C-alpha cells in the first residue's frame, strides 16, 4: 500500500469528522477535549526540567553566603548582608538586611537600588500578606516602610515571601555567620555534588508513574464514539471501499480529533500557564516564564499523539468486522487470551531483576531498564484488566433489575468498561508502588535531631553583640512563653592550635544548667564536670576527662594552625564539682558546665548564644510572639522550631514534586473519566429513552449506571493493588531495603481512586436524567 493511498484515506476520514454534521462534531469535540487534557499535562511535564533549572538559577544568582574562614576586607564594592529569615505560621519568609559600603556595592537580583535604613523592598506576595487584616504581628516584626517590590529575577516563585531591608552598623563575622561581607552575589565556584543513585532512580519512577495514566487516557480518548462510528463506516463498504480502506478512514477520523486535541491541549496549557502564578501547591509556586517546555519534547508530543491515535484505532478495529449491511460487533466475540497479556509484566520484572540488591553502593541504576521495566509493569495493568473484567462479568448471575441491566451491558462491551477505568488502575498501581518505596527508604533520609520537643519547642540563636542573659529574661516575659533557658556554648582544648581534641563548654545560670544535668548544689561561680555516659568512643572520653582536671591550663575557642584565632587562656578552677547526667536533658552534652562569673569576660565573644523556649500552647500565636521578641532583640537572630527528626531536603523536594504531580494527574483522571462517561451516556440515549418509555424507573437506570462503573473499578483496583505491591516490592529490593507494606497507604490510595470514580458518577447523574426523556426517541 502506497503512502499516497494512506494519506488520501486518512484525509478522507478527517473530512468525514469535520463535515459529518452535529453527530460528527460532537464526537470530534469529545475526543479533542479528552486528548487535550492529556496533552496539557504532557506539556506541563515537559516544562518541569525548565522549572527546576530556572529556580536553581535564581537560587544560585542570589546566593549570599560563603562560609569563609576570614572576613573579606571592606571596599567600595562590598556590601554587608544580614540573614533575617523568619516564618509566619507555616510559611517561610526569606529576609535580608543590606548595608552597602561603597558606591560600587553589588545589588542582589531583583533590586534596582538599595533600600535606606527603615525601608524595605518586598515580594508581591509578602506585600499582599502584610496588607491583610490578620498580619498585625508580622507587621510588628517587620517595622519597615515598603518602597518597592522585588523583581522576578530575585524570586524563585510568584508566591515566595521575601524582603530586603536597609540597615546600618552591622558587623561581619567569618565562618558562616549571620552577617557576611560580599563583593558579588552568587556562587563563583559552584561544586557538583555526587548524585544519590536511589534518589535518581526514584525520580525516574515518579516521572513514569505520573505520565503513564496520561498516555492511557489519551489512548482511550481517541476511541470515543467508536460504536456509532463503526456503524456509519458500514455505509462506506456499501459504496465500494474494502475493509482496509475503511479502517484507514476510521484512523483518519481519530487523527482529526487528535490534531484538534493538540490545539485544545495547547490552549489548556497556555491558560494554565498564565494561572500558574496565582497558585501555590504545598508551598511551591512558579512564574509563567518558568513553564517553557523544551522544543524537542514539544515536537515529540506533537508527533507521538497523532501517531498514537492512528495506531490505537487500527489496533482496536482488528476484532471489528465492518460489512456493507452492518457491523459484526454484537456477535459473540472470541475469548481474550491471557498468555500474551502476562508477557508484559513478566518482561518488566525481567528488566528490573538484574538491579535487585544494588542499593546506593553499586553505582547508578540503568535508567533505560528502570523506565522500561516500570512501564511494562504498568502497561500490563491495561492489558490484564480487559481479560479480568470479561472473565468476571461472564460469571455474574441474576439479581435486581438494575444489576441485570448493568451486568448485561458489561457482558456486551466489557472492553469499553475496562478502558474507562484503565487510567485510574494504572495511577493507583503506580501510587501504591511509590508509597511503598518512599516509606521504605524514608529512614535513610531521616535522622534524629537529638532534641526533645516536649522539653522545649523553640530555639533562638543570637549573634555576638546580644547579651544572652538579658535575652533570656525578655523571652520569659513574652506572651505565650512558660519558661526560657539562656545558654552559651563553646569549646576548649589543652593546646592553642588543636580544635580536634577540644571539649565542650556550656555557660548558663544555675537554673539553666539544672535543665541539662543533676547538680549537687549551685551558685554563681561554680564549675561542673559532666561526662557523657552514652559515649561510644572510650578513647575520646578518657582524653576529655584528662582535660577536665582542676588547675589545668586550657584555651577557649582553639583554632587550626593556619587560622588566626582569638583563643582565650583559662585555668580550670580548683573547686571543680561532678555533675550527674540527666536522662531528660535539654541537650546531649558533655564537658564543663560553667556559671557566668567563673569565666573570664574576654571569653564571652567566643561563645555561641541561644535561648531555648518552652511555650504555653494554649496561647494563640505564641510562636509568632517569640519571633517578634527575637527580631526586636536581635534582627539577625535565627529562630526555629524543635523537631525530633529532620529529613533530607532533596528527598522532601522529590516527595513534594510527587504530590504536586499526583494532584494534577488526579484532576486529569476525574476530568477524563467524566468526559468518557458523558460520551457513553450520549451513545445510549435512545436505549435509555426506550427503557423509560416502557416503564423502567429512573432510579433503576441510575443504579444500573452506578453498577456499570462500580464493577470494573473494583476489579481494576484489585488488579492495581496486586501490581502496585509487586512493583513496590521489586523497587525496595533494588534499593537493598527490607520489603514492608504500609497497608494504610495501600488502602488510602485505593480509596482515593474509588472516590474519584464515585465523584465522576455523581456528576454524570444530571445529564443521565436529561437523557432519560421519551423525546430522546425522536429521530430524523
N, C-alpha and C positions, 0 to 999 in steps of 0.2 A: 504494500500500500504506500503510495507516494505521499510526501509531505504536503503536496498541493491538495490532495484529496482530504487529508486530515484537516488542514486549515479551512477548506471550504465547508466541511461538515461541522466543525466547531463554530465557524462563523454563522452557519445556518441556525444552530442551536441557540447561539447568543441572540440572534434576531427574533427567534420564537419567544425567548424570555422577555425581550424588551417590547415586543408587539403582540403579545398574547392576551391583551385585554386585561381587565381588572384581576382576573384569576392569576395570570402570569406575573403581573406587577406585585401583587401581594406576596406571592411565593418568593419572588426575587428579593423583595424588601426584607422578608423574614430571614432569608439566607444572608443578606448583606448585614443585617443587624447582628446575627449570631457570629458571623465571621468577623465583623468589625470589632465586636467586644474582644475577641481573641487577638486580633491584630493590634488593638490598642495596648493590651497587656504585653504582647511581644515587643512592641516598640518601646514601652516603658522598661522592659528588661534589657533591651539593647542599649538603653541610655544609662543603666546603672554603673557600668565602668567609668563613664564620664562624670557621673555624680561623685563617685568615690575619689576620682582623680582631682576634680575641682575642689572638693572640700579639703583634700590633703594639701593642695597647692596653697589654699588660703591659710591653713594651719602653719605651713612652712614659712609663708611670707610674713606672717605677723609674730613669729616666734620671738620672744624677748627674754630668754634665759640662756645662760651658757655654762653655769656651774664652774666658772673659772676659779682657780685657787688663788689668784692675785687680782686685785682691783685695777681695772683699766684707768690710766691717768685722765684727769679732766682736760678737755679741749673744747675748741669752739664748734666741733662737730659731734659732741656727745650729748646724750640725754639720760636722765635718771628715770627709771621705770620702777614703780612700786606695784606689786601684785596685791589686789584687794578683792579677790574672788569671794563671792558670798552665795547664799541661797535664799530663795523666797518660797517657803513651804517645800515643795518637791522640785522646784525649778532652779537650775544652776544659773548664776549671773556672773559673767566674766567682767572683772573690773580692773582698771589700771590707773595709777597716778602718774602724771608726766611732768617732768621738770627739765626743760631744755637748758643746756649750759652754754650755748653759743648760737650764733646766727645760722650756722650750718647743721644744726641738730636734725637728725633724721625724723621724719614723720612716720607714724605707723600707717599701714594700708587702711584706706577708707577715710582718712582725715585730710582736710585741706589746710588746716592751721592748728597750732597748739591752743588748747583752752587755757585761759588765765586762771589764777587761783580763785576758787569759789565757783568756777564754771565747769560744765561737763558737756560732752558730746555723746549722745546715746543712740542705740539702735532703735529703729521704728517700733519694734515690739516692746522694748523697755519704756519708751516714751508713752505708748498706749497704756501699759501696765501702771506707770506712775500716775497717770491721769485718772485711773479708775477709783471708785469710792472705797474699795477695801484695801488700798495700799498705803494707809496712813503710816504704819510702822516702817515700811520701806522708804517712804519719803523722808522720815526722820533719819534713817540710816544713810541716805544719800542727800545731804543738805546742800546740793549744788544747783546752780541755775543752768537750765538747759539752753544752750546756744546753737545747737546744730544736731545733725544726725550722721551716723556712721554710714559710709557708702558700702555698696555690696561687696567691694573688693576687700573689705575688712571684716566680713561676717561669713560664717560657714553655712548659715541658713537664714531664711526670711524671718523665722520666729525666734532667732537667738536673742537672748537678753545680754547686753553688753554695754559698757560705757568707758569713756576716757575722761578723767577729771584733772584739772590743773593743781599743782602743789608747789610748795617752797620748803627749803630746808631739809630735804631728805638726805640721809647718809647711807651710801652703799656699803655692802659687806660682801666679801668673797665667799665662795663655796655654796652656791645655790641659795643665797639669802632672798628675802622678800623684796629687797631693793637692789637693783643692778644698774651699772653704767654701761651703755651701749653706744656704738658709733654706727650701727646699722641694725635694722630688723631682719629677721630671717636667719636660718642656719647656714653659714658659709661652708661648713664641712659636714654635710649630711652623711650619716652612716647607714648602711644597708643591713638591717637585722636579718639573721638567718630565719627563713620561714619555717613554721611548725608544720611538719608533714600531716599531722592529724587535722589541724585546722584547715589546711589546704584541701584535704580530702572531704572534710565536712562542707566546705564552701561549694565544691563541685556537686556534692549530693543535694545541697539546698537548691542550687540552680536547676538541676534535673527534676527534682520533685516539684518545684513550683511551675516549671514550664510544661511538664507532661500533661497535666489536666487541660492546659490551654490548647495544646495540639489535639487532644482528644475531642474537645468541644468544637474546634474548627472542622475536624473531620465529620462530626455529627451534623454541624450546621449546614454543610453543603448538600446534605441529603434531605433537607426539609421539603415537604410536598412530594416525596418520592412516589407514593401510590397514585396520586392524581396525574403526575407527570407520565408514569408508565402507561396508564390507560389512554392518555392523549397520544402517546407515541404509537399506539396501535394503528391510529389513522394513517400515519406515515407508511406503515407496512402495506396498508391498503392501496396506497398510490404508487407503490413500487420500490420503496427502499428495502434493502436487506437488513438482517439483524445487526451486522457490524456497523453499518451506517447509522442505524437507529441509536446504538449505544454511543457512537461518537457525537451525534446530535444532542443526546442527553448530557454528555460530558460538556458540550458547548453551553448548555443552559446553566450547568453548575459553574462553569468558568465565568459566565457573565455575572452570576451572583457573587462569586469570589472576588472578581475585579471591583465590583461595586462595594463589596465588603472592605477591600483595601482603602477605598476612598472614605467610606464611613469610619473605619478604624483610625485612619489618619486624622479625620475631623475630631473623633473622640479624644485621640491623644493630644492634639493641639489644644482642645478645650480644657482637658485635664491639666495640661502643662501650664496654662495660664492660671488655673485654680490652685495649682500646687503651692504657690507662695503663701496662701492663706490657710494652709492645712499643716497640722503638726501631728505626727503619729509616734507615740512612745518617746516623745521628747526630741524627735528628729524632724527637720524641715529642710527644704531646698529652695533655691531660686529657679524660676523658669529657664534661665540660661544654662543651668546645670543639666537640664533634661534634653541634651542634644545627642541623639543616637549616632553610633558610628556609621558612616556611609556604607561601609562594606556589609555591616549587619543589616542595615535597612534594605540594601539590594538583595540580600539573601532572603529576607522576609517577603519582599515583593515578588521574588521568583518562586519561592517554596510554596506560598499559599495557593496561587492559581494552579501550580503543577499538582499539588496535593488534591485540589478539588477535582481535577480531571482523573487522576489515578483512583481516588476513592470511589468516584461514580462508576468507572469502568469495573472496578473490583466488586462493587455492590450489585451490579447488574449481571454478574455471572450466573446467578441462580434464577433469573427472571426471564421467562420466555415470552417475548412480545410477538404476537401473531396478528394478522390483519383483522381478525374478528374479536380480539381481546387479549388480555394479559393472563397468562397461566401462572397466577400467584396464589390463587385461592386453593389450588390443588394441594394435596398433602406433599410437603417437602421432604427431601431426603434428610435423615437424621444427621445432625452435625457430628463430625468426627473429633475425637478427643486427642488422638496421638500427636498431631502436629501442633495443637494448642499447648501441650505440655512441653514441647521442644523449646518454646520461647523462654519461660522461666528457668528451665534446666540449663539452657545456653547462658543465661545471665549468671546463674550460680557458678557455672564453669569458668566464666571470665573473672569472677571475683575470688574464686577459690585460691589461685596462686598467691594472693596477697594476704591470706589469713595468717595471723600471727606476726605481721610485720611490725606493728606498733610505730613509735616515732624514732626508733633507733636503727631502722633499716633503710633510711633514706626516704625519698618521696614515693608516694604511691603512683602507679602508672595511671595517668589521668584518662587515657583512652579506655583502658579496661574498667576503670571506675564508672565512667559515664556510660559506656556500652552495657556493662552488667546491670546497673541500676535501671537503665532504660528498658532493657529486655524484661526484667522482672516486672516492671510496672506495665509494660505493653502486654505482658502475659495476663494481667487482670482483664484487659479489654478483650483478649482472645478467649479466656475461660468463662467469662460471665455469660455470654450468649448461650454457650453449651449448658451451663448450670441452670439458667433460667428455663431453657427448653425442657431439660430433664425434670425439673421440679414441677413446673406448671402442668406437664403432661400427666402427672400422677395426682393432681388435686381433684377432689371429688365434689360431691354435692354440698349445698349449703343454702344460705339465704339468697334471694333473687339478686341482690347487689353483688354478692360473692360470685354467683354463677355468671353474671354478665362480665365481671372483671376477669374471671378465670378463662372464659371462652375467648375474650378479646386477646388475652395474653397468649393463649394457645394458637391463635391465628397469626399473631405478629409478635412473637417473643423477641425477635431481633430488634424491632423498634423500641420495645420496652427496655432492653438491655442497653441500647445506645443512649437512652435518656439518662441512665444512671452510671454509665461508664466513667464519665468525668469525675463524679463525686467519689466513686470507688477508688479511682487512681489517686485522687487527692488524699483520701483518708488513709490508704495504704502507705503513701509516702510520709504523711504526717506521723503515723504510728512509728514508722522506722526511725524518723528523725527524733521523735520524743525519746525513744529507747536510746539512740546514740547520744543525744545531749545529756540525758540523765546518767548514762553510764560513764561518760568521760568528765562529768561535771567536777568530780572530786580532784581531777588532775589540774583543773584550772581554778580551784578554790582552795584557799588556805586560811588557817586560823590567824586572827589578828592578835590573840593573846589578851584581848580586852573583854571585860565583863560588863555588858550594857546594863545589868541590874544594879551595879555599884556606882556607875557614872554614865550619863547619857551623852555628854558633850565635852569636847576639849577645845581650849583656846590657846594657840601657840602665839606667844608675844615676841616682839622684836627687842633689841638690846636696850633701847632707851626707856622702856616701860618698867616701872617698879612692880615686881610680881606680887609683893605683899599687899600693896595698896590695891592692885587689880583684884586680888582675891577678895578683899573686903567689898569692893564695888560690885562684884558679881554676886556676893552673898546678899547684898541689898536689892538686887534686881528682881523685878516681878517674875514669879514663876520659878524661882530658884530656892531649893530647900537647903543646899549646902554647897560650898565650894572648897576646893583643895588647891592651894598655890604651891607649886614645886619648881625648883631649878635643878637642872641635871648637867653633868659634865663628866670628864674622865681625868684620871691622874696616873702617872707612871713613875717608877723609881728612876728613870733616866729621862733627860730633857728631850731627846730625839727618838723616842721609842713608843709610838702610839699602838703598836701591835700587841704590846703586853700591858695595855692600860686597864685600869679598874674603874668601875662605875662610881659616880659621886652624886648623891641626891641631897638637895638642900631644901629644908622647909621647917616651919614651926612644929611644935610638939604635936598639935592636933593633926597636922598634915602627915607627919611621919608615922603616927599611930594608925593611919589608914593603910600603911604599907607593911608594917611589922609589929610584933609584940615587943614593947619596950619595958624594961624593968622599972624605970622611972624616967622622967624627962623634965628638963628645964633648959632655958636658952643658954647655949654654950656647950651643951653635951654633944658627944660624937659616939656613934654606934657602928659596930661591925656586923654585917649581915651576909652570911653565905647562902648560896642558892642550893637547897637540899636536892633539887631535881637536876643539878648539873651533871651532864653525861661525860664531860671532859674532866677527868680527875686530875690530870697534869695541870690544866689551867686553874682549876680550883685550888690546888696546892700553891701555885705561883701567886694567886690572888691573896691567899692567907698570909704569905710571906710579906706582901706589901702592906698588909694591914697591921703590922706590928707598931705599937706605940713608940714614939721617938724617931721613927724612920723619916728620912728626908725625901720628899717626893715633889713632882712637878705637875701642877694642874694644867690641863689642856696641852699635852705634849704634841709635837708635830714631827713630820718626816724631816730627814737631814737636808733635803733640798728645798725646804719651805721656810720662809721667815715666819717664825711663830711669835706668840705672846705668852709663853709659859710663865706661870707664877709658882715660885718655890714655896713650899709649905711643909711643916713638920707635923706628923700625925700626933695628936695630943696624947699625953700620958694617961689621962683618965678615960681611955677608950673602953666602952662597955659593949657587951654582946647583946644582940637583938635576935629574937626568935622569928622565924618565917611565919607569915600569916597566909593560911590557905585561900582566904578571900581577898588577898591583897589587891589594891587597885592596879598595880603593875607587877610584872615578874622581874624583880630587880635583885641585884646583889652588890656588894661593895660597902661603901661608907654611907651612913645616914648622918647628916650634919645639920645642926641648928644654925641659924644665920650668924650669930655673933662669934661662932667658933671658926669662921672662915675669914681670911684677910679680905678687906674691902676691894682691893685691886683684882681679886679673883672673880668678882661679880660679872664683869663684861664677857668673861669666857664661858659663861653658863647659858644654856638654853632655858627659856622660861615658859611655863604653861600653867593654865588653871583648868582643873577638872571640875565639871559642874554636874550636880545632881538636881534633876528637875522635879517640880511638882506637876505631874502630868494632868492634874485636874484644872490647871490654869490654862486658858486658851492662849495660843500663840506664845507659849513660854520660850520656845526655841528662838522666835523672832526677837523677843526682848533680850535674850542673851546675845544675839548677833548685833543688836543695836548698841548694847553696852560695850561690846568688843570694838566696834567701829568708832565709838566715842573715845575710848581709852587709847586705842592704837589703830590707826586707819589701815595698817598693813598686817594686822593680826589675822591668823589663819584659824577659822572656826569650822569644826566639822563634828558630825555625829559619830558616836562609837557604835561599831558593829562587831559581832563575834567573828564574822568571816568576811573575806573580800574575794572578788573574782577578777580574773584576767580581763582587761579592757577589750582585747581582741575577741575573746570568747563571748563577752557580753555584747559587743557590737554585732557579731555574727548572729547571735540569738535574736537581737533586736531586728536585724535585717530579715530574719526568717519570719518573725511575727508580722512585720510590715508587708512582706510578700504574701504571707498566708492570708492577711486581710484582703489584699487585692484579689487573690485567687478565689476566695470565698465570695467576694462581690461578683466576680465573673461567673462563678458556678450558679449563684442564685439568679442572676440576670439571664444567663443562657438557658437554664432549666425552665424559667418562666416563658421565654420565647418558644422553646421546644414544646412546652405543654400547650400553649395557645395555638401553635401550629397543628398539634394533634387534635385538639378540640375543633378547630376550623374544618379539618378534613372530615370529621364525623358529624358535621352539623345536621345533615339530612337524616342520618341514622338516629341521632338524639331526638330530632323533631318527630320522627316516625314513632319512636317509643313513647313519647309524651302523648302523641295523637291517639295511640292505642290504650292509653290509660296508665302508663307507668308513672309512679310517683316521682317527683323531682328529688325527694330525699333519697330514694333508691338509686337514682342515677348519680347523685352526688357521692354517695357511699361507694358506688362502683368505681368512680374515678379515683377515689382515695385508695381503694384496694389495688387498683392497677398501678398505683405509684408505690404503695407500701410493700407489696410482694417483691418486686425486683430490687427495691432499695435495701430490703432486709437481706436478700441473698447477696447483693453487692457488698454490703457492709461486712457480712460474714467472710466473704472471699477476701475483701480488703484487709480485714484483721489478720487472716492467715498469712497472706503475702507480706503484710507490713511487719508482722512478728518475725517471719523468716528473714526478710531483708535486714531488719534491725539486729537480729542475732548475728548475721554474717558481718555486718559493719562493725559490731562490737568485737567480734573475733579478729577482724582486720586490725583494729586498734589495740589488740592484746589486752582487752578489758573483759572481766568476767561478765557473762551474759545474765542480766537480770531484767525482769519485766515489771514495769510500773503499770499495774493494772488500772489504777485510777486514770492515768494518762490515756491508756487504750480506750477505756470507757468514755472518757471525755471527748476524744477525737471522733469516735463513732456517734456519740450523742450530738456533736456539732453537725456532722454530716446529716444525721436524721432530722435535726432541727431545720437545716436549710431546705431540705425536701418538703418538710411539713409546711414551712412558711410559703414556699412556692405553690403548694397545693391549695392553701387557704387563699392566696392571691388570685388563683385561677378560678375560684368558685363564682365570683360575679360574672365573668364572661361566660362561664358554663350556664348560668341561669338565663342569660340573654339568648344563648344558642338553643335552649330547650323551649322554643316557642313554635307553635304549629306553622307560623308563616315561614319557618325555615324550609318547608317542603316546596315552597314556590320555586319554579324554575322557568327558564326561557327556552 
